[in-house]
Amino acid sequence: MQGSDCIFEAVEQQDLDTVQILLYQFSAEELDLNTPNSQGLTPLDIAVMTNNTPIAKLLLKAGGKESPHFVSAESRDAHLSALVEEAERRAADLAAQAQRDGLSLEACHKDKQLRTWEWRSKLYKRMRTGFQHARTPEAPTMVRLSVSSSTTLTVTFQEPQCLNSTVVTKYRVEWSCLKDFSLLAGEMVLDNLQSLKCTISSLSTVTTASSSFLSH
């Protein structure tokens, strides 16, 4: 079994110990950590949408990212619904075939496939439910703004303190010359959470700045 298959299986089975071992033994590149599988999902997608915070945080620390295929919440929800429908259809087809084939060797093989698709149907339903009921995460803490040069600012912050907070997979930093932020001067998305810091450069005059967070 390839490294990418191993990490996907460990995350799907919610096997924290195996995920830790794989991330310790192999690099993100060796595990193809951010390459979507045939369902268009990355290990981080699965961990976040099954609400497995410990595994999600391990993956984020290792450089894990969400699939680039989903450009909106609507597209992600539609994709999950399509996965559920496909798994249910496959399971129903195999169940009907198993009834027709009786106790033959071929039927036993199809029975294994049937159990696999039934399990996948449950997994995708759990992911869809987790996504649809995801809560807005708490605000980041310890937000600090420092002047690095005449044209550069540095923003640092820490994760939300709430232990039950939704897993944050990216942050958005916005800056403005207006106190009410009615007109933005710029923004950037920070999705590499190995370092909770970003640098805003090529500035002329900035009188105020703040950070806001993004989740699913």
N, C-alpha and C positions, 0 to 999 in steps of 0.2 A: 504494500500500500504506500502511495506517495505521501510526502509530507503534507501537501495541501489536503488530501483526502483525510489524513489523520486528524488534522486540526479541525476540519469541518465536523467529523464524526464526534470528536471530543466535545465540541461546543454544542452540537445537537443533543448529545446525551447528557449535557450539563455536568461533565466530568472535570471538575476544577483541578484535581491533582494532575490529570493527564495534560491539560492545557498548560499548567505551570511547567511541567517537565519538557513539553515540546518547545515552549518559548525560551526555556533555559538552554536546551541543547541545539536549537537551530535559530538562524536569523530570520527576520521577516521575509527576506528575499528567498531563502531556501524553502520556506513554508508557503510561498506565494500568498502571503497573508492578505494582500489587497486585490487579488485577482478573483472576480466574481465566479461562482460556480455555474453550472448549466441552468440553474434557476435564477441567475442574475443577482445572487446574494453573496455577500462576504461574511466571514465569521463574525465580524462586529455587528452586522445587520441582525444576525440570528440571536446573538447574545442580548442585544438591546431590546429587540422586540419580544423576547421571552422573559424580559425583566430580570435577567441574570446579571445583577450589578457587579459581583466579584469578578466574573469572567470578562465582562465588558471592560472593566477598569484595567485588567491585565492586558487585554488586547490593545487598548488605547495607549498604555504605557510602552507597549512594544512597537507602536507606530501604526496600529490598525486603523483603517478608515472605512467609511460606509461606501456602498456601491455607488458609482457615478451615474448609473442608469436612471435613478429616480430624481427628476427635476422638481417635483412638487409632492406635497402630501397626498394629493389626489392620485397621482400616478403610482405612488407606492401602495396605496390602499387598493387600487384596481389590480395591480400586479399580484398582491397577496390573495385577493379574491379569485383570480385566475388560477393560482397555484392550488388553492383549496378545491376548486371545481375539477381541475385535472386529476388531482389525487383521488377524489371521490369517484370520478368516472373510471379511472384505472382499477380501483378496488372493486367497483360494481361489476365491471367486465370480467375480472379474474374470478370473482365469487360465482358468477353465472357459469363460467367455463369449468370451475372446479366441481360444481354440481353435475354437469354433464359428463365429466371424465371419470367420476367415481374415485376409486382408490388406486389408480394407475400411477406409475413412476412419474409420468408427466404431470399428473394432478398434484403430486407431492411437491414438485418443483414450483408449480403455480401457486400452491398454498403458501410457500415461503415468500413469493412475490406479493401475494395478497396481504400477508401480515406486514410486509414492508410498506406497501402503499397505504394500508390502514393507519400505520404509525405516522407516516408522512402527512396524511390528512389531519391527524390530531396535532402534529407539530405546526403545520401551517395555520390551522385554526387558532392555536394558542398565540402564534405570532401576530395574526391579524387582530385578535382581541387585545393583545398587549399594545399594539400600535394605536388602535382606535381609542383606548382608554388611557393613553399616556398623558401625564400631568405636566403642566408647565414647570420647568425646573426653578429652583430658588436662584436668587441673584448671586453672582460670584462675590467673594469676600476679599478683604485686604487689597482693594483696588488702589493702586498708587500710580501717579503720573509724575514723571521727572523730566527735566530738561537735559538732553544729551549734548546739544549744540545749538547754535543760533537758528538752525532750520530743522532740528530733529527732536522729537519727543519719544520717550519710552514708557510704555504702559505695562505694569505687572499686576498680577492678581492671583487669587487662590480659588480652589473649587468651592462650591456652596457648602456650608457647614452641615446642613440638614442631612442626616444619615439616610432618610427615606426619600431623598430627592431623586428625581428622574436622572438617569445618566446623561451627562452633557457630552456631546460628541464634537461640538465646535462652538466657537465664540465669535461674535461680531464686534469689532471695535469701530466706533463712529467718532468723527471729530467735526467741530463746527466753530465758526467765528461768532456765533450767536449763543447767548446763554440758554435760550429756550430750545435750541437745536431745530428751529423751524426750517432752517436751510443747512444741509450738510455740506461740509467742505470735502468730505471723503469718507470712505469706510473700507475695512478689509475683514475677511473671514479667516480666522485662525483655526485650522483643523489638525495641526500637529501639536498634540497636547503633551508632548514630552517636556516642553518648556512653556509655561504659562506667561509668555512675554512677547510683546511685539514692538516694533520700532516704526514710528511714523516719520517719514523723511520728506525732503523737498518742500518744507513749509516756509511760508513768508511770515504771516502774523496769525497766531492762533490764541484766542483769549480763554477758551474753555474746551474741555474734552471730557468724554465719559465713555464707559464701556457697557455694552448690553450683551446678552447671551442668546444663543440659538440652540434649539434642540430640534426633534423631529416635528 
